[in-house]
């Protein structure tokens, strides 16, 4: 079991690096869109690319706050934290660095622990840190997939987000 948890530490560090590069690629593709395409209402959970990028940031900040024991101050899952892509892009870079730095400090003991937290509906939970950290990365990937579809609909082609090509570009 010990080996598995230590390997998980390295895996979460890999996921953090993947997250950074995938976000860089998504944000670069978004920067090539005109504002109407960027804000066009699509079928994704949060509508537009802009609102979905904001939602990913909301989720990351809520979870990172819980992991670090800091209140994110966020009260709505559909909050728009940043109104323009340039400011959102800078904040994304900072948050991705925060996530990479957090996983760089991650220990097997942390992953084997349980986190007590209160969700946005006021319910209390005690969940595995490994499962919660995995959830945060899965949440990002899920919504980036929705953005990828909206980018494709806007005419963006050739955007690869395959993890094995990002972390092992070979």
N, C-alpha and C positions, 0 to 999 in steps of 0.2 A: 504494500500500500504506500509506503514511504516513497518509493521510486516513482510511482504513478503521480503523486502530488508534486514532487519536484519537477517531473516532466511537465506537469500542468502549469507550473510557474513559467517555464520557458514557452509553453504554448500560448499563454495569455500575453506574454511579451511579444510574441510573433503576431498575435491578433492586434495588438496595439499598433505595431508598425504597419501592418496591412491596413488598418483603419486610416492611418495618416495618409498613406499613398492613395488609397481608394478615394478619400475625400479630396485630395489634391486633384485627382483626375476628374472627379465629378464637378468640382468648383471651376476648374479650367473650362470644361465643356459648357457650364452655365454662363460663364463670362462671354462666351461666343454668341450667346442668344441675344436677341433684342428684348427690351423690357416686356413687350406684349407676350412673347413666347415664354419668357421666364415666369410671368405671373398668370399665364393662361390656366383657367380652371380645368383640371383633368380628373381622371377617375381615381386618383390616389386617395388614401385615407384622409389627408389634410388638404386636398385640392391641388393647388399649384405647386410647382417646383419650389418657389420661395417659401411657402408655408410648410412644406414637407421638410426642407432644410432646417427651418426654424424648429420644427418638432423634434428632429433628431438632436439638435442642440439642447432643447428642453430636457429630453430624456437623459442625455449625457450629464447634464448639470445636476439633475435630480439624483441620479445614481452616484455620481462622483461625490456629491455632497454627503450622501449617506455613507459611502465608503470612508470618507475622510472625517466624518463627524461634524459637518458644517451644514447649516440650513441653506438650501439653494435660494430660498425666497420665492420660488416659482409656485404659483397657485393653480395654473391651468395648463393642461397638456397641449392645448392649441394656442398657447401664448406666442405672439410674434415678438421675439426679443430684439430683432434688428430689422429695420425697414428697408435697408438697401444691401445689395449683394457685396459691395466693397467692405462695408463694416462687418457683415456676417462672415465674410471670408477671413478677415483678420481675427475675429473672435474664434472661428473654427480652428485656425492654426494654433492659437493659444490653448484652446481646449484639447486639441490633439496632443500637444506637448505635455499638458497636464496629465493626460491619460498615459502617455508613454513613460513619464516620470513616475507615476503611481505604480505601473506594472514593473518598472525597474527596481522598485523597493519591495515588491511583493515577496512574501515568504510562504513556504509550505504551511507554516502554522496559520497564517492569515487565511489561506485557501481552505484549510481544514476547519476553520471556525464558523460560527453562526453569527449572522447580523440581525439585531433587533431593530426594527424600523416601523414607522407609521406611514401608510400609504396616503395618497391624496384624498381618499374618501374617509380617512380617519381610523381605518382598521390597522391593528397592530399585527406584525408578523415576525417570525424568527425563521430565517432561511439560510441555507448554505451559502457561504461567500463564493464558492466556486460556481454554484448554479447562478447566483445573482450577477457575477462578473460575466459569465457566459451569456446571460440574458441581455446585458447591456450591449455586448458586441453583436449578438443576433438581432437585436432591435435595430441597430444601425444598418446592418446588412439588409434587413427586410425593407426598410424605407428607402435605402439607396437603390434597391431593385425597382421600387416604384418610380423613383426619379429617372432611372435608366430608361424605363419605358416611355416616360414623358419626353425625355431627350430624343429618343428614337422617333417619336411622333413629330418632334420639331425638326427632324432632318439630321440630327447628329448621328454619325455612323462611326464604327470602328472603335468604340469606347470599351476597352477590356477591363473588367474588374475581377477577373479570375485570380483568386488568392495565390494559387501555385505559380502563376506568372508574375505576380507582384513581389512575392517574398523570395522567389527563385527565378529571376528573370532569364537566366541561362539561355 
